């Protein structure tokens, strides 16, 4: 079995439809934080040694209903990611998930 080494993968695509950036974090060495607590706009940041991704409110302005919907989608996706990681880790190690 090959060793899986951590990495961060960043891509840029520029075409007639505009510019798109892609960031894939394949490392446990991440710093995840929320800035702007108790202010008008929170900022969710995911940072590695190679890249940073931030999510903020629409247009950097006050929180909108769409921002609340996105935050719920992020929370749901993070909960699903956690559950799947726990399931796969337990299956690999033979442990029972809590």
Biopython code that builds the backbone (N, CA, C, O; Angstrom):
import numpy as np
from Bio.PDB.StructureBuilder import StructureBuilder

atoms = [
    (1, "UNK", "N", (0.839, -1.181, 0.000)),
    (1, "UNK", "CA", (0.000, 0.000, 0.000)),
    (1, "UNK", "C", (0.885, 1.246, 0.000)),
    (1, "UNK", "O", (1.858, 1.311, 0.752)),
    (2, "UNK", "N", (0.563, 2.221, -0.824)),
    (2, "UNK", "CA", (1.362, 3.442, -0.886)),
    (2, "UNK", "C", (1.032, 4.349, 0.293)),
    (2, "UNK", "O", (-0.077, 4.350, 0.827)),
    (3, "UNK", "N", (2.044, 5.117, 0.674)),
    (3, "UNK", "CA", (1.846, 6.070, 1.769)),
    (3, "UNK", "C", (1.068, 7.270, 1.251)),
    (3, "UNK", "O", (1.372, 7.800, 0.183)),
    (4, "UNK", "N", (0.072, 7.692, 2.004)),
    (4, "UNK", "CA", (-0.733, 8.857, 1.637)),
    (4, "UNK", "C", (-0.157, 10.079, 2.336)),
    (4, "UNK", "O", (-0.264, 10.218, 3.555)),
    (5, "UNK", "N", (0.453, 10.960, 1.555)),
    (5, "UNK", "CA", (1.064, 12.161, 2.109)),
    (5, "UNK", "C", (0.103, 13.337, 1.986)),
    (5, "UNK", "O", (-0.578, 13.470, 0.970)),
    (6, "UNK", "N", (0.037, 14.199, 3.011)),
    (6, "UNK", "CA", (-0.854, 15.358, 2.970)),
    (6, "UNK", "C", (-0.450, 16.338, 1.875)),
    (6, "UNK", "O", (0.730, 16.504, 1.565)),
    (7, "UNK", "N", (-1.458, 16.982, 1.300)),
    (7, "UNK", "CA", (-1.197, 18.030, 0.313)),
    (7, "UNK", "C", (-2.419, 18.921, 0.175)),
    (7, "UNK", "O", (-3.527, 18.549, 0.562)),
    (8, "UNK", "N", (-2.198, 20.098, -0.379)),
    (8, "UNK", "CA", (-3.261, 21.031, -0.739)),
    (8, "UNK", "C", (-3.137, 21.279, -2.231)),
    (8, "UNK", "O", (-2.040, 21.522, -2.734)),
    (9, "UNK", "N", (-4.258, 21.218, -2.940)),
    (9, "UNK", "CA", (-4.273, 21.323, -4.396)),
    (9, "UNK", "C", (-5.072, 22.562, -4.784)),
    (9, "UNK", "O", (-6.246, 22.682, -4.431)),
    (10, "UNK", "N", (-4.438, 23.485, -5.510)),
    (10, "UNK", "CA", (-5.091, 24.727, -5.906)),
    (10, "UNK", "C", (-5.079, 24.814, -7.433)),
    (10, "UNK", "O", (-4.034, 24.636, -8.059)),
    (11, "UNK", "N", (-6.259, 25.091, -8.039)),
    (11, "UNK", "CA", (-6.348, 25.222, -9.491)),
    (11, "UNK", "C", (-7.039, 26.534, -9.851)),
    (11, "UNK", "O", (-7.797, 27.097, -9.061)),
    (12, "UNK", "N", (-6.759, 27.002, -11.056)),
    (12, "UNK", "CA", (-7.420, 28.182, -11.605)),
    (12, "UNK", "C", (-7.866, 27.860, -13.016)),
    (12, "UNK", "O", (-7.096, 27.306, -13.800)),
    (13, "UNK", "N", (-9.100, 28.201, -13.348)),
    (13, "UNK", "CA", (-9.607, 28.038, -14.709)),
    (13, "UNK", "C", (-10.108, 29.392, -15.192)),
    (13, "UNK", "O", (-10.893, 30.052, -14.512)),
    (14, "UNK", "N", (-9.651, 29.794, -16.361)),
    (14, "UNK", "CA", (-10.086, 31.055, -16.958)),
    (14, "UNK", "C", (-10.571, 30.736, -18.362)),
    (14, "UNK", "O", (-9.824, 30.211, -19.188)),
    (15, "UNK", "N", (-11.846, 31.065, -18.624)),
    (15, "UNK", "CA", (-12.406, 30.833, -19.954)),
    (15, "UNK", "C", (-13.481, 31.872, -20.238)),
    (15, "UNK", "O", (-13.590, 32.862, -19.515)),
    (16, "UNK", "N", (-14.269, 31.659, -21.273)),
    (16, "UNK", "CA", (-15.288, 32.649, -21.662)),
    (16, "UNK", "C", (-16.367, 32.818, -20.582)),
    (16, "UNK", "O", (-17.119, 33.792, -20.618)),
    (17, "UNK", "N", (-16.453, 31.892, -19.632)),
    (17, "UNK", "CA", (-17.467, 31.976, -18.579)),
    (17, "UNK", "C", (-16.955, 32.693, -17.329)),
    (17, "UNK", "O", (-17.723, 32.966, -16.407)),
    (18, "UNK", "N", (-15.661, 32.996, -17.302)),
    (18, "UNK", "CA", (-15.111, 33.712, -16.162)),
    (18, "UNK", "C", (-13.934, 32.972, -15.547)),
    (18, "UNK", "O", (-13.355, 32.074, -16.158)),
    (19, "UNK", "N", (-13.597, 33.359, -14.347)),
    (19, "UNK", "CA", (-12.480, 32.761, -13.615)),
    (19, "UNK", "C", (-13.018, 31.951, -12.453)),
    (19, "UNK", "O", (-13.874, 32.418, -11.702)),
    (20, "UNK", "N", (-12.512, 30.729, -12.308)),
    (20, "UNK", "CA", (-12.908, 29.863, -11.204)),
    (20, "UNK", "C", (-11.660, 29.368, -10.487)),
    (20, "UNK", "O", (-10.670, 29.007, -11.123)),
    (21, "UNK", "N", (-11.712, 29.354, -9.177)),
    (21, "UNK", "CA", (-10.631, 28.826, -8.363)),
    (21, "UNK", "C", (-11.109, 27.562, -7.674)),
    (21, "UNK", "O", (-12.264, 27.465, -7.260)),
    (22, "UNK", "N", (-10.222, 26.609, -7.556)),
    (22, "UNK", "CA", (-10.527, 25.385, -6.833)),
    (22, "UNK", "C", (-9.458, 25.138, -5.784)),
    (22, "UNK", "O", (-8.267, 25.238, -6.076)),
    (23, "UNK", "N", (-9.869, 24.818, -4.574)),
    (23, "UNK", "CA", (-8.928, 24.486, -3.506)),
    (23, "UNK", "C", (-9.384, 23.170, -2.898)),
    (23, "UNK", "O", (-10.518, 23.048, -2.434)),
    (24, "UNK", "N", (-8.491, 22.186, -2.904)),
    (24, "UNK", "CA", (-8.768, 20.889, -2.290)),
    (24, "UNK", "C", (-7.761, 20.661, -1.179)),
    (24, "UNK", "O", (-6.556, 20.601, -1.425)),
    (25, "UNK", "N", (-8.254, 20.537, 0.035)),
    (25, "UNK", "CA", (-7.389, 20.272, 1.180)),
    (25, "UNK", "C", (-7.372, 18.764, 1.415)),
    (25, "UNK", "O", (-8.403, 18.168, 1.726)),
    (26, "UNK", "N", (-6.211, 18.157, 1.269)),
    (26, "UNK", "CA", (-6.033, 16.721, 1.529)),
    (26, "UNK", "C", (-5.014, 16.579, 2.657)),
    (26, "UNK", "O", (-4.006, 15.885, 2.518)),
    (27, "UNK", "N", (-5.289, 17.237, 3.756)),
    (27, "UNK", "CA", (-4.364, 17.278, 4.881)),
    (27, "UNK", "C", (-5.127, 17.462, 6.188)),
    (27, "UNK", "O", (-6.147, 18.151, 6.220)),
    (28, "UNK", "N", (-4.641, 16.854, 7.258)),
    (28, "UNK", "CA", (-5.248, 17.114, 8.560)),
    (28, "UNK", "C", (-4.705, 18.390, 9.186)),
    (28, "UNK", "O", (-5.191, 18.840, 10.223)),
    (29, "UNK", "N", (-3.686, 18.972, 8.543)),
    (29, "UNK", "CA", (-3.036, 20.168, 9.084)),
    (29, "UNK", "C", (-3.781, 21.426, 8.660)),
    (29, "UNK", "O", (-3.252, 22.261, 7.926)),
    (30, "UNK", "N", (-5.015, 21.546, 9.134)),
    (30, "UNK", "CA", (-5.855, 22.689, 8.807)),
    (30, "UNK", "C", (-6.167, 23.479, 10.061)),
    (30, "UNK", "O", (-6.240, 22.938, 11.164)),
    (31, "UNK", "N", (-6.343, 24.743, 9.865)),
    (31, "UNK", "CA", (-6.822, 25.624, 10.919)),
    (31, "UNK", "C", (-8.174, 26.122, 10.440)),
    (31, "UNK", "O", (-8.266, 26.767, 9.395)),
    (32, "UNK", "N", (-9.220, 25.829, 11.193)),
    (32, "UNK", "CA", (-10.583, 26.232, 10.830)),
    (32, "UNK", "C", (-11.104, 27.131, 11.943)),
    (32, "UNK", "O", (-11.112, 26.756, 13.116)),
    (33, "UNK", "N", (-11.535, 28.314, 11.555)),
    (33, "UNK", "CA", (-11.972, 29.280, 12.555)),
    (33, "UNK", "C", (-13.089, 30.158, 12.003)),
    (33, "UNK", "O", (-13.292, 30.243, 10.792)),
    (34, "UNK", "N", (-13.799, 30.801, 12.907)),
    (34, "UNK", "CA", (-14.796, 31.800, 12.529)),
    (34, "UNK", "C", (-14.356, 33.126, 13.141)),
    (34, "UNK", "O", (-14.176, 33.250, 14.352)),
    (35, "UNK", "N", (-14.191, 34.094, 12.274)),
    (35, "UNK", "CA", (-13.824, 35.448, 12.707)),
    (35, "UNK", "C", (-15.066, 36.324, 12.653)),
    (35, "UNK", "O", (-16.059, 35.969, 12.020)),
    (36, "UNK", "N", (-15.006, 37.457, 13.313)),
    (36, "UNK", "CA", (-16.117, 38.404, 13.254)),
    (36, "UNK", "C", (-17.272, 38.072, 14.181)),
    (36, "UNK", "O", (-18.370, 38.604, 14.016)),
    (37, "UNK", "N", (-17.041, 37.202, 15.151)),
    (37, "UNK", "CA", (-18.098, 36.899, 16.122)),
    (37, "UNK", "C", (-18.489, 38.194, 16.826)),
    (37, "UNK", "O", (-17.625, 39.012, 17.141)),
    (38, "UNK", "N", (-19.780, 38.385, 17.076)),
    (38, "UNK", "CA", (-20.332, 39.586, 17.710)),
    (38, "UNK", "C", (-20.159, 40.835, 16.852)),
    (38, "UNK", "O", (-20.152, 41.953, 17.366)),
    (39, "UNK", "N", (-20.019, 40.637, 15.535)),
    (39, "UNK", "CA", (-19.951, 41.769, 14.608)),
    (39, "UNK", "C", (-21.056, 41.586, 13.576)),
    (39, "UNK", "O", (-21.884, 40.685, 13.708)),
    (40, "UNK", "N", (-21.076, 42.419, 12.568)),
    (40, "UNK", "CA", (-22.140, 42.393, 11.567)),
    (40, "UNK", "C", (-22.009, 41.263, 10.556)),
    (40, "UNK", "O", (-22.995, 40.901, 9.913)),
    (41, "UNK", "N", (-20.796, 40.689, 10.396)),
    (41, "UNK", "CA", (-20.621, 39.637, 9.397)),
    (41, "UNK", "C", (-19.559, 38.641, 9.820)),
    (41, "UNK", "O", (-18.392, 39.008, 9.955)),
    (42, "UNK", "N", (-19.940, 37.382, 10.034)),
    (42, "UNK", "CA", (-18.968, 36.350, 10.376)),
    (42, "UNK", "C", (-18.199, 35.906, 9.131)),
    (42, "UNK", "O", (-18.693, 36.016, 8.009)),
    (43, "UNK", "N", (-16.989, 35.407, 9.348)),
    (43, "UNK", "CA", (-16.152, 34.889, 8.270)),
    (43, "UNK", "C", (-15.663, 33.506, 8.689)),
    (43, "UNK", "O", (-15.005, 33.368, 9.720)),
    (44, "UNK", "N", (-15.981, 32.480, 7.896)),
    (44, "UNK", "CA", (-15.492, 31.124, 8.120)),
    (44, "UNK", "C", (-14.212, 30.961, 7.314)),
    (44, "UNK", "O", (-14.219, 31.166, 6.100)),
    (45, "UNK", "N", (-13.110, 30.596, 7.970)),
    (45, "UNK", "CA", (-11.829, 30.435, 7.287)),
    (45, "UNK", "C", (-11.303, 29.024, 7.467)),
    (45, "UNK", "O", (-11.349, 28.462, 8.561)),
    (46, "UNK", "N", (-10.798, 28.455, 6.363)),
    (46, "UNK", "CA", (-10.112, 27.169, 6.362)),
    (46, "UNK", "C", (-8.718, 27.452, 5.805)),
    (46, "UNK", "O", (-8.576, 27.918, 4.675)),
    (47, "UNK", "N", (-7.690, 27.166, 6.606)),
    (47, "UNK", "CA", (-6.335, 27.563, 6.252)),
    (47, "UNK", "C", (-5.382, 26.379, 6.377)),
    (47, "UNK", "O", (-5.403, 25.650, 7.369)),
    (48, "UNK", "N", (-4.549, 26.201, 5.357)),
    (48, "UNK", "CA", (-3.437, 25.252, 5.420)),
    (48, "UNK", "C", (-2.158, 26.052, 5.223)),
    (48, "UNK", "O", (-2.206, 27.275, 5.090)),
    (49, "UNK", "N", (-1.020, 25.377, 5.204)),
    (49, "UNK", "CA", (0.240, 26.063, 4.963)),
    (49, "UNK", "C", (0.352, 26.589, 3.551)),
    (49, "UNK", "O", (1.168, 27.468, 3.275)),
    (50, "UNK", "N", (-0.475, 26.050, 2.637)),
    (50, "UNK", "CA", (-0.378, 26.408, 1.225)),
    (50, "UNK", "C", (-1.512, 27.286, 0.712)),
    (50, "UNK", "O", (-1.342, 27.976, -0.293)),
    (51, "UNK", "N", (-2.652, 27.275, 1.372)),
    (51, "UNK", "CA", (-3.815, 27.981, 0.838)),
    (51, "UNK", "C", (-4.764, 28.386, 1.954)),
    (51, "UNK", "O", (-4.694, 27.871, 3.070)),
    (52, "UNK", "N", (-5.645, 29.313, 1.632)),
    (52, "UNK", "CA", (-6.685, 29.750, 2.552)),
    (52, "UNK", "C", (-7.977, 29.928, 1.784)),
    (52, "UNK", "O", (-7.977, 30.434, 0.662)),
    (53, "UNK", "N", (-9.086, 29.510, 2.392)),
    (53, "UNK", "CA", (-10.406, 29.687, 1.814)),
    (53, "UNK", "C", (-11.273, 30.361, 2.871)),
    (53, "UNK", "O", (-11.281, 29.943, 4.029)),
    (54, "UNK", "N", (-11.993, 31.387, 2.481)),
    (54, "UNK", "CA", (-12.879, 32.087, 3.412)),
    (54, "UNK", "C", (-14.269, 32.189, 2.816)),
    (54, "UNK", "O", (-14.429, 32.362, 1.608)),
    (55, "UNK", "N", (-15.272, 32.081, 3.673)),
    (55, "UNK", "CA", (-16.664, 32.275, 3.285)),
    (55, "UNK", "C", (-17.214, 33.377, 4.173)),
    (55, "UNK", "O", (-17.082, 33.337, 5.396)),
    (56, "UNK", "N", (-17.836, 34.365, 3.531)),
    (56, "UNK", "CA", (-18.383, 35.493, 4.270)),
    (56, "UNK", "C", (-19.788, 35.787, 3.755)),
    (56, "UNK", "O", (-20.270, 35.137, 2.828)),
    (57, "UNK", "N", (-20.415, 36.741, 4.347)),
    (57, "UNK", "CA", (-21.769, 37.119, 3.973)),
    (57, "UNK", "C", (-21.810, 37.703, 2.565)),
    (57, "UNK", "O", (-20.792, 38.160, 2.044)),
    (58, "UNK", "N", (-22.987, 37.686, 1.958)),
    (58, "UNK", "CA", (-23.175, 38.157, 0.590)),
    (58, "UNK", "C", (-22.665, 39.584, 0.429)),
    (58, "UNK", "O", (-23.114, 40.502, 1.116)),
    (59, "UNK", "N", (-21.725, 39.751, -0.486)),
    (59, "UNK", "CA", (-21.168, 41.070, -0.759)),
    (59, "UNK", "C", (-20.417, 41.674, 0.413)),
    (59, "UNK", "O", (-20.112, 42.866, 0.406)),
    (60, "UNK", "N", (-20.114, 40.863, 1.422)),
    (60, "UNK", "CA", (-19.441, 41.395, 2.605)),
    (60, "UNK", "C", (-20.336, 42.285, 3.443)),
    (60, "UNK", "O", (-19.857, 43.042, 4.287)),
    (61, "UNK", "N", (-21.652, 42.192, 3.207)),
    (61, "UNK", "CA", (-22.599, 43.040, 3.928)),
    (61, "UNK", "C", (-23.281, 42.300, 5.066)),
    (61, "UNK", "O", (-22.798, 41.262, 5.521)),
    (62, "UNK", "N", (-24.413, 42.840, 5.527)),
    (62, "UNK", "CA", (-25.162, 42.218, 6.619)),
    (62, "UNK", "C", (-25.662, 40.826, 6.222)),
    (62, "UNK", "O", (-25.813, 40.530, 5.037)),
    (63, "UNK", "N", (-25.911, 39.993, 7.201)),
    (63, "UNK", "CA", (-26.362, 38.620, 6.977)),
    (63, "UNK", "C", (-27.744, 38.626, 6.318)),
    (63, "UNK", "O", (-28.667, 39.307, 6.766)),
    (64, "UNK", "N", (-27.857, 37.839, 5.231)),
    (64, "UNK", "CA", (-29.126, 37.700, 4.515)),
    (64, "UNK", "C", (-29.710, 36.307, 4.760)),
    (64, "UNK", "O", (-29.050, 35.441, 5.334)),
    (65, "UNK", "N", (-30.951, 36.103, 4.318)),
    (65, "UNK", "CA", (-31.575, 34.780, 4.433)),
    (65, "UNK", "C", (-30.765, 33.751, 3.647)),
    (65, "UNK", "O", (-30.640, 32.606, 4.082)),
    (66, "UNK", "N", (-30.211, 34.140, 2.493)),
    (66, "UNK", "CA", (-29.382, 33.229, 1.699)),
    (66, "UNK", "C", (-28.119, 32.839, 2.459)),
    (66, "UNK", "O", (-27.654, 31.705, 2.343)),
    (67, "UNK", "N", (-27.557, 33.770, 3.238)),
    (67, "UNK", "CA", (-26.381, 33.464, 4.056)),
    (67, "UNK", "C", (-26.716, 32.442, 5.135)),
    (67, "UNK", "O", (-25.930, 31.533, 5.402)),
    (68, "UNK", "N", (-27.890, 32.593, 5.757)),
    (68, "UNK", "CA", (-28.341, 31.643, 6.775)),
    (68, "UNK", "C", (-28.546, 30.264, 6.147)),
    (68, "UNK", "O", (-28.166, 29.254, 6.739)),
    (69, "UNK", "N", (-29.145, 30.213, 4.954)),
    (69, "UNK", "CA", (-29.351, 28.946, 4.242)),
    (69, "UNK", "C", (-28.015, 28.288, 3.932)),
    (69, "UNK", "O", (-27.860, 27.083, 4.134)),
    (70, "UNK", "N", (-27.051, 29.056, 3.447)),
    (70, "UNK", "CA", (-25.727, 28.513, 3.149)),
    (70, "UNK", "C", (-25.063, 27.973, 4.412)),
    (70, "UNK", "O", (-24.465, 26.897, 4.385)),
    (71, "UNK", "N", (-25.160, 28.705, 5.512)),
    (71, "UNK", "CA", (-24.563, 28.255, 6.776)),
    (71, "UNK", "C", (-25.183, 26.927, 7.222)),
    (71, "UNK", "O", (-24.475, 26.051, 7.719)),
    (72, "UNK", "N", (-26.487, 26.776, 7.049)),
    (72, "UNK", "CA", (-27.139, 25.499, 7.389)),
    (72, "UNK", "C", (-26.637, 24.372, 6.493)),
    (72, "UNK", "O", (-26.391, 23.262, 6.965)),
    (73, "UNK", "N", (-26.483, 24.660, 5.190)),
    (73, "UNK", "CA", (-25.966, 23.656, 4.260)),
    (73, "UNK", "C", (-24.545, 23.250, 4.635)),
    (73, "UNK", "O", (-24.205, 22.069, 4.578)),
    (74, "UNK", "N", (-23.714, 24.216, 5.018)),
    (74, "UNK", "CA", (-22.355, 23.916, 5.465)),
    (74, "UNK", "C", (-22.362, 23.035, 6.707)),
    (74, "UNK", "O", (-21.607, 22.066, 6.790)),
    (75, "UNK", "N", (-23.210, 23.369, 7.671)),
    (75, "UNK", "CA", (-23.294, 22.586, 8.905)),
    (75, "UNK", "C", (-23.764, 21.165, 8.612)),
    (75, "UNK", "O", (-23.220, 20.208, 9.163)),
    (76, "UNK", "N", (-24.762, 21.019, 7.758)),
    (76, "UNK", "CA", (-25.260, 19.689, 7.390)),
    (76, "UNK", "C", (-24.187, 18.876, 6.678)),
    (76, "UNK", "O", (-24.003, 17.693, 6.964)),
    (77, "UNK", "N", (-23.473, 19.520, 5.742)),
    (77, "UNK", "CA", (-22.412, 18.820, 5.010)),
    (77, "UNK", "C", (-21.276, 18.427, 5.954)),
    (77, "UNK", "O", (-20.725, 17.333, 5.830)),
    (78, "UNK", "N", (-20.920, 19.299, 6.889)),
    (78, "UNK", "CA", (-19.864, 18.978, 7.855)),
    (78, "UNK", "C", (-20.277, 17.817, 8.744)),
    (78, "UNK", "O", (-19.450, 16.961, 9.057)),
    (79, "UNK", "N", (-21.551, 17.768, 9.162)),
    (79, "UNK", "CA", (-22.039, 16.660, 9.981)),
    (79, "UNK", "C", (-22.000, 15.349, 9.193)),
    (79, "UNK", "O", (-21.645, 14.308, 9.747)),
    (80, "UNK", "N", (-22.358, 15.389, 7.915)),
    (80, "UNK", "CA", (-22.296, 14.190, 7.072)),
    (80, "UNK", "C", (-20.850, 13.744, 6.870)),
    (80, "UNK", "O", (-20.560, 12.549, 6.905)),
    (81, "UNK", "N", (-19.952, 14.688, 6.659)),
    (81, "UNK", "CA", (-18.531, 14.377, 6.499)),
    (81, "UNK", "C", (-17.991, 13.712, 7.763)),
    (81, "UNK", "O", (-17.269, 12.718, 7.682)),
    (82, "UNK", "N", (-18.334, 14.250, 8.915)),
    (82, "UNK", "CA", (-17.917, 13.668, 10.186)),
    (82, "UNK", "C", (-18.431, 12.244, 10.331)),
    (82, "UNK", "O", (-17.665, 11.342, 10.668)),
    (83, "UNK", "N", (-19.704, 12.034, 10.083)),
    (83, "UNK", "CA", (-20.295, 10.703, 10.222)),
    (83, "UNK", "C", (-19.613, 9.700, 9.295)),
    (83, "UNK", "O", (-19.335, 8.570, 9.698)),
    (84, "UNK", "N", (-19.342, 10.108, 8.053)),
    (84, "UNK", "CA", (-18.700, 9.208, 7.096)),
    (84, "UNK", "C", (-17.255, 8.907, 7.490)),
    (84, "UNK", "O", (-16.806, 7.768, 7.370)),
    (85, "UNK", "N", (-16.523, 9.924, 7.962)),
    (85, "UNK", "CA", (-15.154, 9.693, 8.433)),
    (85, "UNK", "C", (-15.145, 8.730, 9.615)),
    (85, "UNK", "O", (-14.318, 7.820, 9.669)),
    (86, "UNK", "N", (-16.062, 8.927, 10.560)),
    (86, "UNK", "CA", (-16.140, 8.027, 11.715)),
    (86, "UNK", "C", (-16.479, 6.605, 11.279)),
    (86, "UNK", "O", (-15.894, 5.647, 11.785)),
    (87, "UNK", "N", (-17.410, 6.460, 10.356)),
    (87, "UNK", "CA", (-17.801, 5.129, 9.885)),
    (87, "UNK", "C", (-16.632, 4.428, 9.202)),
    (87, "UNK", "O", (-16.341, 3.270, 9.501)),
    (88, "UNK", "N", (-15.969, 5.119, 8.295)),
    (88, "UNK", "CA", (-14.854, 4.511, 7.563)),
    (88, "UNK", "C", (-13.666, 4.216, 8.469)),
    (88, "UNK", "O", (-13.008, 3.187, 8.318)),
    (89, "UNK", "N", (-13.393, 5.106, 9.402)),
    (89, "UNK", "CA", (-12.293, 4.872, 10.345)),
    (89, "UNK", "C", (-12.600, 3.671, 11.222)),
    (89, "UNK", "O", (-11.725, 2.835, 11.450)),
    (90, "UNK", "N", (-13.814, 3.570, 11.714)),
    (90, "UNK", "CA", (-14.210, 2.442, 12.538)),
    (90, "UNK", "C", (-14.121, 1.120, 11.769)),
    (90, "UNK", "O", (-13.667, 0.107, 12.300)),
    (91, "UNK", "N", (-14.560, 1.152, 10.521)),
    (91, "UNK", "CA", (-14.505, -0.061, 9.689)),
    (91, "UNK", "C", (-13.055, -0.483, 9.455)),
    (91, "UNK", "O", (-12.747, -1.674, 9.449)),
    (92, "UNK", "N", (-12.170, 0.490, 9.262)),
    (92, "UNK", "CA", (-10.758, 0.191, 8.996)),
    (92, "UNK", "C", (-10.030, -0.303, 10.235)),
    (92, "UNK", "O", (-9.170, -1.180, 10.150)),
    (93, "UNK", "N", (-10.372, 0.256, 11.375)),
    (93, "UNK", "CA", (-9.651, -0.083, 12.618)),
    (93, "UNK", "C", (-10.372, -1.144, 13.444)),
    (93, "UNK", "O", (-9.808, -1.673, 14.402)),
    (94, "UNK", "N", (-11.604, -1.454, 13.081)),
    (94, "UNK", "CA", (-12.378, -2.429, 13.835)),
    (94, "UNK", "C", (-12.988, -1.887, 15.105)),
    (94, "UNK", "O", (-13.480, -2.645, 15.940)),
    (95, "UNK", "N", (-12.956, -0.560, 15.253)),
    (95, "UNK", "CA", (-13.539, 0.077, 16.435)),
    (95, "UNK", "C", (-15.019, 0.319, 16.212)),
    (95, "UNK", "O", (-15.483, 0.358, 15.073)),
    (96, "UNK", "N", (-15.754, 0.482, 17.290)),
    (96, "UNK", "CA", (-17.161, 0.819, 17.229)),
    (96, "UNK", "C", (-17.301, 2.313, 17.399)),
    (96, "UNK", "O", (-16.780, 2.880, 18.359)),
    (97, "UNK", "N", (-18.010, 2.972, 16.464)),
    (97, "UNK", "CA", (-18.203, 4.424, 16.546)),
    (97, "UNK", "C", (-19.043, 4.779, 17.748)),
    (97, "UNK", "O", (-19.958, 4.043, 18.118)),
    (98, "UNK", "N", (-18.729, 5.920, 18.365)),
    (98, "UNK", "CA", (-19.478, 6.391, 19.543)),
    (98, "UNK", "C", (-20.787, 7.005, 19.139)),
    (98, "UNK", "O", (-21.548, 7.455, 19.995)),
]
sb = StructureBuilder()
sb.init_structure("model")
sb.init_model(0)
sb.init_chain("A")
sb.init_seg("    ")
for serial, (resi, resn, name, xyz) in enumerate(atoms, 1):
    if name == "N":
        sb.init_residue(resn, " ", resi, " ")
    sb.init_atom(name, np.array(xyz, "f"), 0.0, 1.0, " ", f" {name:<3s}", serial, name[0])
structure = sb.get_structure()
